[in-house]
Every structure is written in C-alpha cells, then in structure tokens.
Amino acid sequence: MISRRVLELATAVLTGGFGVAVVVSSLDNGIGWSSAGVDAGTFPFLTGIIIVLGSLYNLVRGVLPATTLANVRIAITPLELRRLAGLFVPAAIFVAAIPLLGMYVAAALYVFAVLAIPRHQSVPSALATAGATAAALYVVFERMFQVSLPHGALAAALGF
C-alpha cells in the first residue's frame, strides 16, 4: 500500500517545511543580541535550523538506495491505516472544535470520545475523566498560570 521510503520522504519534506516556517517566523522577532540580551527569535531560529538540518539528512538518506528498512515494500497495511485514522480524525476534530467550543469544552468532548467510543472505559467513567480534564485545564492555566486558553464562540455567545 504505502512504502516506508515514501513515508520517510514525506516526513522529511513536512518536517523540513515546518523548520523553514520556524526559521522565517523567528527572523521577524529578531535573532542575535540586543541591549537586553538574547533577542526573542534566537532560540526558535536555532531550533528551526536543527529541524531543517535533520530533515535534509533524512531526505538524503531516504533518496539514496540502501539495504535498510526504507526498502520495505509495504509499511502501512489497511488495518494499520484504520488505526492511524482512529488517532488522527478525533485529534483533527478536536483542533477544529477549539475556535467554536473553546479549549475546555473541546478537550472534555475529545477525552470522552477517545475513552467511551472505542469502549476503553464505561460511559460514567469517561464522563468523569472528561470533566476532570476540563477542570484541571481551567485550574492550571486560568488560575495558577493566569494564561487564558481559547474560550471559543460558544463562551462569547454565552457572555463569558
């Protein structure tokens, strides 16, 4: 279905693109030294460079012919692809729901769905875990760190 070499090359390209985006965005924040010390973009710039170099290494390694696992004909079977979708689809829905429902409600729904739908836990136990997750996020971020997580359109509509 999908070879390991194709997966390695695609991953190298994706991580390389991410590294380039980090480097470019860190240049806006300034890199180097200023009168206050290290500029804000220096650490992200160096991290982005490391990501790009690692991606280039993996890209070259994936292109060169070798007798490694990169030559495995099939890396993902249909069963494994379904399992991967079972992880990715709920996570994508969670990220898409954050602007609408806010972090707390979206996190609670995500935890509930991941635990209850595949029947890893009973519905009451999954509800309790989901509620505890949302409460823990609120206490840790809003109260302890005083960092406001996205509240979403739902909270804005309700006046929060």
Order of alpha helices (4+ residues) and beta strands (2+ residues): alpha-beta-beta-alpha-alpha-alpha-alpha-alpha
